[in-house]
Amino acid sequence: MVTNKLILLIEDNPDDEELTLDALRTGGVKNEIVVAHDGAEALDFLFPAQSSTAYSSTRLPELILLDLKLPKVSGLEVLRRIRSRSTTRHIPTVVLTSSSEEEDINRSYEVGANSYVRKPVEFDEFVQAVQSLGAYWVLFNEGPRI
Amino acid sequence: MTQFFRHLLSTDFMPHSVCLRLPGLIALHAVSDSLIALAYFLIPVSIIQIVHRRRDLVFPWIFLLFGLFILSCGTTHLLSVWTLWHPVYRLDALVKAVTAISSLLTAVLLIRLSPRVITLPSAADLRTTNDRLQAEIVGHRQAEQEVRELNAHLKRSVAERDAAIASLNSYLQRQGAALLHSERDVQFIMDLLPALVAYIDKNGYYRRVNRVYQDWFGRPPQDIQGRHISELLGSEYVDRIQPYLASVLSCKAVSFDAEVRYPAGTRTVNITYTPDCDSDGVVRGLAALTTDITDRKLAERQLQRHADLLDQAMEPLLVWELGGSIEYWNRAAEELYGYSASEAVGRISHELLQTSHSLTLREFEAVLEREGQWAGELIHSTRGGRQIVVESHHRLVVEPNGRKLILESNRDVTERKQNESALRRLNETLESRVQERTRQLTEANQELEAFSYSVSHDLRAPLRSVDGFGRMLLRDYPGRVLDQRGIHYIERMSAATVRMGQLIEDLLNLSQISRTLLRREHINLSLIAGEVVAELSSSHQRPIGRVMIQEHVQAFADPRLMRILLENLLGNAWKFTGKASAPEIEFGCSLSGKESVYFVRDTGVGFDMAHVDQLFAPFHRLHSAQEFEGTGIGLAIVQRIAHRHGGRVWGEGKLGSGATFFFTLGSTDNGDQ
């Protein structure tokens, strides 16, 4: 099992954060997971020290789990920035959110989401969904070689 | 006496010288008497000369008498000289007698004359008179001068007039000679006239008629001349025209219209009788001019009929001459404007009605003349001063004689105008109200969007927490914290969160129906119903029973929304036939008037019609969740979709005997099968 892949979870709701982490762990995802609690924090992590050298010492994540409704900078804006930079353009990004609004889904794909997963209310379904996507993106999916 | 005169010159007496004897005395006598005689003889010479010269003397004879008296005195003294030496005393006495008589006569006459001589004007009086006369003479001379000038002018005028009269006379003589005096020419001219022309004597006999009589009476003029009027036209006719005949026979011309029966037929004619009278007013006869005015009368009657008809028109009509005054004014115009026809005719319509127009009358008339017509709105004033708005039509009508008339018809639109402006005001406020409502609606929609977004994102997260941590409790601490009862509670909480999640889902779906854009297409509902039924059978373990779908049910509707609608209705039908022994579901369409009515029928549990009103309220259920699962949003969604299409939905059912739900999709022409 590949464990060196870094996962960035961008989630402002601490309950959802805990439930998501629990689901991933119980689903067998052992990877290092970094959590950003709002859009700004996520951008700081992805694009540190903008004024300094172009080379970043920070490890970039191999998978981003992105909530849409975030404080400060919205999830869609964060996704737009990710897709606009060459360093982050190819990182698989999965929208993981409560909304099943048609508009949210369509706009997410327009901006460049690789997948859109609605968080089910029912815990068992939620766990199943998170574990499936974790397994798929972390274990089976081959990302670009940079 | 005879003896006296026989011895008149006898000298039988002694001479005076004898007595006197002294030669000196004798000489003195002789010289004195001679000188007196000379003086006495000279005085009458002067008197005669004065009388002869001064013709204006008042009493010349007294001067002559006086002269005679002095002459005889002189003679007496002369004889006294003679008798000194020749004693002719008889002659001397006779001369003295004559002297005596003449002097006595003179004295008497002078006494009688003296009072009259005293009254004679004095020389001073005469001078004054003279001066006045002089002044008068000067005045007279001036007047005379003026009269002379006037005379000269008169003479010139008379001369000019005489010249004119002379030339006229010569002209008349020429013309008279050429035309009037020729009998044949007169007849020729009479025959030319397109009317009956006759000369009738004072007794009513035709003396001369023109050829037209032949056409009207069928007899040659020779046969008519000499006959009486009554012979030609009957005594009844003569009685009828008696007043006119009486008038013309008393030298007064008369003209009248009459309907007369001629051998050629009855005609309406105008007859003019002109009397032929001499200078003393004695009538000799009359000239009769009879003109056929039958056609004119007919035309007039026809015009009158037209005018009467126009009077009946509801629309005010008037006719006026271009550049002139009103000639016709119908009854509707009288009613609208308050002026009677007799008041209006002859007036300038623009002045009478105080027409308010952007053009001046002259400009307006120029437009009418150029365009031939004009239509538009005008503002007129009625007699009562009320301003009215009229929808006016002007049309130019050119008569055969070139006269240009304007036929004007005016419809009173004052009330309509007022209504229009009221309506316009209402529309303006309506517009602003609509804008206000639209704004409110937009706001409400934005709020709904925000609400839905919030519901979608935020309302579900806590449910997930409740269910999630409950489940984790069950998973991570089995048998350590919770007994069976505790586990049961957590499961109830979990079920509630799931149901809450479903309700939120349904609510969002319902609001989604309202928020999405309606995209109508021509679609086949039968195909969609078939697909929905296929999905239902594949996703549920239970067989669906008998399904009947009418073929080619067409609709002009949003296909996505129609799928949701059919999913709900067919889903309900499937759900509520679950306990039926022989479940049947039917989808079809029937025509009600011009409207397509679609329906879904089932043989399920049905419902009580008493609760039919509650069927379509969101989250309202007629069954418990134990009997049939569901949140009660399905029919609310169906109703909203029908409403969005401008249609409606209703249900019919009976408890235990199935239900039928009908829906329409608004009045489109494309809903027919």
Interface residues (C-beta under 8 A of the other chain):
Chain A: N13 D15 D16 L19 D22 L68 K69 T97 S98 S99 S100 E101 E102 D104 K119 P120 V121 E122 F123 D124 F126
Chain B: S452 Y453 S456 H457 D458 R460 A461 P462 L463 R464 S465 D467 G468 F469 G470 R471 M472 S494 T497 V498 M500 G501 E505 L508 Q512
